[in-house]
């Protein structure tokens, strides 16, 4: 069994990465011998979809697969055969990071058929999504984050499976808030949230990983 965590954060040791690692621990709680791996998208250069449509060409040798030959290609070739994938990204400008979006274009679009009858044969695996953000839960609903992400998760569900998800709010961003223009936030309050809430978020990530592994077991 193989499970991957895709880290869309440019910071490989901070909130999103820690939550993804905890989710992989949850996978191992169900499948102790599983291969688990976290992939940091900011570790290598790659682009999003270039709209070449090689993945849609009739009788093309790359039909249903991304033709771009860059550092992401061998990763895509491996994860399309995964037993489960956990995606994680902070929210930048109301959406996932640019690198995560580029990854998703390359990961998902080749399996989308421009057809009323034809489908692209591929492995449908369980997915999960971890969103981290500065905003509070109340503000995230007011802004419409959940509506945006629900629509995208619906698209993912049409190709793979309806994702499980975890929202983590009011994350602790800086080791020293006094060095940055950040008076919109109360550093003391953020420290308290980090101390009291983030451990609970890590537990939720662990359970999310277990859920994905259990779904994979049922799907197998």
N, C-alpha and C positions, 0 to 999 in steps of 0.2 A: 504494500500500500504506500502511495506517495501523496503527500500533502504539502502545499506551498502557501506561504504568506507573502503577499506582494506589498511592499512598503512604499507608499507614494509620498512619504515625507522626505525632505532633504536632510533631515537630522536623523542619523541612523541609531541613536541611543536614547532618544527622548520619548515623549508620551506614546505616539503611535507605534513606534518600534517595540516598546515595552509591552503594550497591549497585544500586539501580534505575537510576540514571543510567548506570552501567557496563553494565548489561544492555541498555539502549537503544543504547549504543555498539556492542554486539555485533550488534544488529539492523541497524544502519547498515553494519556490516562486510559484511553479506550483501546488503542493499538500500540502497545509498548515497543513493538519491533518495526513500526512504520518509519519510512524515510520522511523527515520533515526538514524544510529549508525555508529561510527567509531571504527574499530577494529585494535588495534596495535599488529602486529604479534610478536613483541619482548617482549610482556608482559607475554608470557607463553611458556613453552617448548613443542616442537613438532618436528617431523622428516618429511622428504620428503617421496616419494614413496619407499616402501621396495621390490617392484617387487614380491609380493606374488601371484598376479593374482587372488585373491579372487573375485575381481570385474569383472572378465571375466569367472568365472567357470560356466559351463552349468548347469542350474537349481539350481545354488547356491543361498543361501538366501541373500547373499551380492552382487548379480549381479548388476552392475551399481552403486555401492556405495563403498566407501573406508571402509575396515574392521578395520583399525587401531583404537584402543580404547584409545585415549589420549586426551589431552586438546583441540585439534583442532576438534575432531569429532563432539561435539555438535554444534560448530560454522558452520561446513560444513553442518550439517543436516538442519540448519536454512537458510543459505544463498542460498542453491540450490533452495529454494522456493521464493527467492527475486524477486522483480519487476524490480530491476536495481542494478548494482554494479559498483562502481568507484574504480579502483585500482590505487595505487600511490607508486612510489619507486624512490629513488635516483639511479644514475648509478654508480656502483662499477665495475671496471675492464671491462668496456664496456657493462655491462648487469645489470639487476635488482639485488637487494640484494639477498643473499643466502636464507634468510627466505621467501622472496617473491617467489623465485623459488620453494622452498619446498612446499609452500602453493599451487602454481599453479599446481604442479604435483598431489597433492591430490585432488584439485578442478576439474581439467580438465580430467585427465587420465581415471577415472572410466566411463566416458561417451563416450570414444573412443572405438568403436567396431572393433575387428579384423575380419571383415566380409565384403564381397562384397555386401551383401543383407540386413543383419540385422542391425538395429539401436537400440541404448539404449534410451528408452523413458525418457525424462527429460524436464524441463522447459527451454525454450530459452529466455533469458532476455537481454535487452540492456546493453552494457558494455562501460566503458570509461577507459582510462589509462592516468595518469599524470606522466611524467618523469621529474625529476629534475637533474641538473648536473652542474659541475664546468666548463665544456667546453663551448666555444662560439658556436653559431649556425654554423658558417663557419667550425670550427674544427670538430664539431659533424658529419657534412656531409663528411668531408675528411676522418675521421676515419671509417665511415660506420655504425654509430649508427642507423641511420634511416633504412638502409637496413636490419639490424639484427632485429629490432623491428617490421618492416613491415612484415617480414616473420612470426614472432611469432603471430602478430595480425591476420594474415591470418589463422593460426591454431585455434586461439580463435574464429574467425568468423565461422569456420566450425562446431564448437561445440555449440556456443551460438549465437553470432551475431558479425558482424564486429565492432570492438571498435572505438568509437570516441577517439581522443587523444589530448593531450596538452604537448608541450615541453617547459620547463622552463630552460633557460641557465644562466650561470655565476652567480650562486647563492652565497649568502653571507654565509660563513661557520663558521667563528670564531668571537667572540665578540672582541678579541684582536689578530690581525694577528701577532704582534710582539712576541708572546709567542710560535709561531710554525715556523717550517721550511716551508715557503710558499712564497719565493721570486719570484716564477713563476707568482704570481698574484700581481696586484697593489691594495693595500687595499683602497686607496682613490677612485679609479675607481669602485671597488666593492661596496663601500658605495653609490656612485652615482647611480649605477644600482639598488641597494636595494631601494633607495629612489624614483627613477623615474620609473623604469621598474616593480618592484615587485607588486606595486599596480595595474598595468595593467594586470599582470599575475593573480592576485587574481580575477579581473573582468572576465578574460577569464575562470577561473575555475568556477565562478558562472554561466556563460553562458553554460559551459559544463554540469553542473548539471541540468540546465533547459532543455537542449537538451535531456539528458537521461530521464528525467521525461516525456517530451513530447513524446518521442519514446515509453515509457512504456504505456502512455495513448493510443497511436495508436495501440499498441500491445495487449492491454487488451480486 
